[in-house]
């Protein structure tokens, strides 16, 4: 893991040209390193933005190379809990790299990815759930993702876990007190009260876990693959949903031969939309590979969007397109409603119901309803919660372990087991809470979490 004894430096803003770039220092010598870079004899005032010059060179060759704003955030009230200095300079990559190099020459070292947030975690400024939320907030690509991440950063999950742990702690203390009177059994609390308390905590965990699938959907995004027969309008639907001409549209069948992907925001969900080759007997090796890739994409898709042409006579090809999506949640887009109808959805079994939307990619009719149908299918038929309490697979796994431990504790009480057995199961549940928030987490888990951060955060 990282060493927390030295002073670190990194560019805290994205690389590239811009109006401003921020270089961040953190550690015991942050003020000394900053002082060596700045053209001022006096130290920086705490939490006061100071306009000054940035100096390069030594002795008679020392000269100003930029006008900057430097701000000191003293320990312990900084982001990391250490002395932090942030230098805002003009956003030239050459200039910003030089500032970092000068800081290293003055005694700092380059920060590793996530090291600033790791120090915040070590100094108790954030718990592990909040630290993970920092990375999620940075990586958010939709407003809904950002809201969920910020709720976690504000401590929503932490507060929920703390409340559950407090209830288990109270039960534990009363049971442990009973151990001092072994001949009397459950002395300070009855078995019924223990069972009721455990069941209450386990029920709240399961309520939280009920939100997990939607939470992961919001946090991790999803994939929607578009299927259908050639010339059904798959690429037109793809472009209409994106609002741009990303995929080639032509009257000739078989225009799309490879997978075309694009990311879009569908009601706050980060959806990777995949346009695929038309499903039909291939006429050459390239088309055969395109059809094979389309079928392969279905296997990893969250939802299949099957596009059917209502202006063309119904055939076995349409039925085959529907069968290709049997293994995943399915939304059917009945396209070309702006043209005379050759058939109606209600005439065919499986097309008259939820998940069928009549649209026109040419006019835009029904596209709003299609987006709503996709969201409903992605959410398993349930309305999406605005901010699911749990969105992280690590959190879900640990909460499942806690629920299992408490289930074992309930069974022990029901079977009349001694307090020690019940206490052991409850201790396992509390240990998972500690691992979730980071008060007891293996180093390799911490490494996996922080290595996905960007440098400078």
GILINZI-V337119 format. One record per helix or strand. SS is the DSSP state (H for helix, E for strand). FROM is the first residue (numbers start at 1). TO is the last residue. If there is no record, write none. Layout:
ss->SS from->FROM to->TO
ss->SS from->FROM to->TO
This chain:
ss->E from->8 to->11
ss->E from->18 to->26
ss->H from->30 to->37
ss->E from->38 to->38
ss->E from->46 to->46
ss->E from->50 to->56
ss->H from->59 to->61
ss->E from->63 to->73
ss->E from->84 to->91
ss->H from->93 to->105
ss->E from->109 to->110
ss->H from->115 to->122
ss->H from->128 to->139
ss->H from->143 to->153
ss->H from->156 to->184
ss->H from->191 to->209
ss->H from->212 to->220
ss->E from->222 to->228
ss->H from->234 to->242
ss->E from->260 to->266
ss->E from->269 to->275
ss->H from->285 to->299
ss->E from->303 to->309
ss->H from->316 to->324
ss->E from->329 to->335
ss->H from->345 to->347
ss->E from->356 to->358
ss->H from->367 to->378
ss->H from->393 to->414
ss->H from->419 to->437
ss->H from->443 to->450
